[in-house]
């Protein structure tokens, strides 16, 4: 599961890189926003690859921000343009799954630590 999330972060980074090179291929955003989220996505992928246990919780602020931001943007696109923003839908569904996965990884880690302590 971890590598699916890593791939998602990397693909998101590529999306924002494309937005820098050819903004017409992405949803409207400033170049600075693309740069910021390109960097954030690379850091997120790195956290998923390197962090163990509690370190994965570093992603929770991003998870919450992305759910909030994409839910609002997806709603706005739906109301104003009568279309579905697929990226927002994927983020609003995928980020909670990532959050649950992080909690389960940590529960498994804690259970292993408890078992060793016995």
One Martini backbone bead per residue (centre of mass of N, CA, C, O) as a GRO file, in nm:
protein
  118
    1UNK     BB    1   0.058   0.063  -0.019
    2UNK     BB    2   0.288   0.263   0.005
    3UNK     BB    3   0.357   0.274  -0.310
    4UNK     BB    4   0.096   0.406  -0.394
    5UNK     BB    5   0.141   0.671  -0.237
    6UNK     BB    6   0.407   0.746  -0.363
    7UNK     BB    7   0.300   0.760  -0.654
    8UNK     BB    8   0.091   0.981  -0.600
    9UNK     BB    9   0.292   1.199  -0.518
   10UNK     BB   10   0.459   1.193  -0.780
   11UNK     BB   11   0.224   1.258  -0.973
   12UNK     BB   12   0.160   1.527  -0.843
   13UNK     BB   13   0.433   1.653  -0.902
   14UNK     BB   14   0.412   1.629  -1.207
   15UNK     BB   15   0.162   1.800  -1.241
   16UNK     BB   16   0.301   2.062  -1.129
   17UNK     BB   17   0.525   2.064  -1.340
   18UNK     BB   18   0.338   2.096  -1.582
   19UNK     BB   19   0.212   2.366  -1.481
   20UNK     BB   20   0.477   2.524  -1.528
   21UNK     BB   21   0.516   2.462  -1.839
   22UNK     BB   22   0.177   2.398  -1.892
   23UNK     BB   23  -0.105   2.542  -1.773
   24UNK     BB   24  -0.328   2.424  -1.974
   25UNK     BB   25  -0.304   2.116  -1.840
   26UNK     BB   26  -0.426   2.256  -1.584
   27UNK     BB   27  -0.532   2.384  -1.327
   28UNK     BB   28  -0.570   2.675  -1.196
   29UNK     BB   29  -0.246   2.832  -1.120
   30UNK     BB   30   0.016   2.941  -0.983
   31UNK     BB   31   0.344   2.897  -1.002
   32UNK     BB   32   0.392   2.891  -0.695
   33UNK     BB   33   0.192   2.665  -0.633
   34UNK     BB   34   0.335   2.453  -0.799
   35UNK     BB   35   0.600   2.462  -0.645
   36UNK     BB   36   0.499   2.398  -0.364
   37UNK     BB   37   0.359   2.117  -0.448
   38UNK     BB   38   0.605   1.985  -0.559
   39UNK     BB   39   0.765   1.984  -0.297
   40UNK     BB   40   0.555   1.851  -0.112
   41UNK     BB   41   0.537   1.585  -0.274
   42UNK     BB   42   0.833   1.503  -0.239
   43UNK     BB   43   0.828   1.501   0.069
   44UNK     BB   44   0.598   1.298   0.101
   45UNK     BB   45   0.743   1.065  -0.038
   46UNK     BB   46   0.985   1.064   0.156
   47UNK     BB   47   0.829   1.002   0.413
   48UNK     BB   48   0.716   0.729   0.318
   49UNK     BB   49   0.998   0.597   0.275
   50UNK     BB   50   1.152   0.679   0.562
   51UNK     BB   51   0.936   0.662   0.759
   52UNK     BB   52   0.850   0.557   1.089
   53UNK     BB   53   0.565   0.549   1.221
   54UNK     BB   54   0.525   0.849   1.363
   55UNK     BB   55   0.642   1.005   1.112
   56UNK     BB   56   0.377   0.983   0.939
   57UNK     BB   57   0.222   1.218   1.093
   58UNK     BB   58   0.339   1.454   0.919
   59UNK     BB   59   0.091   1.423   0.702
   60UNK     BB   60  -0.172   1.532   0.841
   61UNK     BB   61  -0.183   1.832   0.761
   62UNK     BB   62  -0.199   1.771   0.458
   63UNK     BB   63  -0.450   1.603   0.455
   64UNK     BB   64  -0.640   1.823   0.564
   65UNK     BB   65  -0.581   2.042   0.354
   66UNK     BB   66  -0.662   1.876   0.101
   67UNK     BB   67  -0.951   1.818   0.172
   68UNK     BB   68  -1.044   2.106   0.200
   69UNK     BB   69  -0.948   2.225  -0.074
   70UNK     BB   70  -1.077   2.006  -0.271
   71UNK     BB   71  -1.366   2.028  -0.180
   72UNK     BB   72  -1.402   2.326  -0.252
   73UNK     BB   73  -1.308   2.317  -0.547
   74UNK     BB   74  -1.501   2.096  -0.645
   75UNK     BB   75  -1.756   2.256  -0.579
   76UNK     BB   76  -1.697   2.502  -0.755
   77UNK     BB   77  -1.681   2.355  -1.025
   78UNK     BB   78  -1.963   2.233  -1.017
   79UNK     BB   79  -2.124   2.503  -0.996
   80UNK     BB   80  -1.974   2.682  -1.228
   81UNK     BB   81  -1.907   2.423  -1.457
   82UNK     BB   82  -2.049   2.147  -1.452
   83UNK     BB   83  -1.803   1.969  -1.322
   84UNK     BB   84  -1.562   1.727  -1.266
   85UNK     BB   85  -1.292   1.712  -1.041
   86UNK     BB   86  -1.084   1.453  -1.035
   87UNK     BB   87  -0.857   1.536  -0.846
   88UNK     BB   88  -1.040   1.605  -0.606
   89UNK     BB   89  -1.171   1.331  -0.575
   90UNK     BB   90  -0.913   1.170  -0.523
   91UNK     BB   91  -0.824   1.329  -0.272
   92UNK     BB   92  -1.088   1.300  -0.095
   93UNK     BB   93  -1.050   0.985  -0.094
   94UNK     BB   94  -0.733   0.927  -0.049
   95UNK     BB   95  -0.648   1.075   0.216
   96UNK     BB   96  -0.810   0.906   0.422
   97UNK     BB   97  -0.669   0.643   0.349
   98UNK     BB   98  -0.392   0.734   0.439
   99UNK     BB   99  -0.466   0.791   0.732
  100UNK     BB  100  -0.553   0.503   0.803
  101UNK     BB  101  -0.288   0.367   0.731
  102UNK     BB  102  -0.114   0.514   0.941
  103UNK     BB  103  -0.264   0.411   1.187
  104UNK     BB  104  -0.222   0.106   1.131
  105UNK     BB  105   0.083   0.106   1.134
  106UNK     BB  106   0.097   0.204   1.433
  107UNK     BB  107  -0.065  -0.023   1.562
  108UNK     BB  108   0.126  -0.248   1.473
  109UNK     BB  109   0.377  -0.139   1.612
  110UNK     BB  110   0.261  -0.138   1.903
  111UNK     BB  111   0.194  -0.438   1.916
  112UNK     BB  112   0.489  -0.531   1.881
  113UNK     BB  113   0.600  -0.389   2.133
  114UNK     BB  114   0.419  -0.534   2.338
  115UNK     BB  115   0.508  -0.822   2.270
  116UNK     BB  116   0.810  -0.777   2.347
  117UNK     BB  117   0.747  -0.695   2.654
  118UNK     BB  118   0.640  -0.995   2.741
   0.00000   0.00000   0.00000
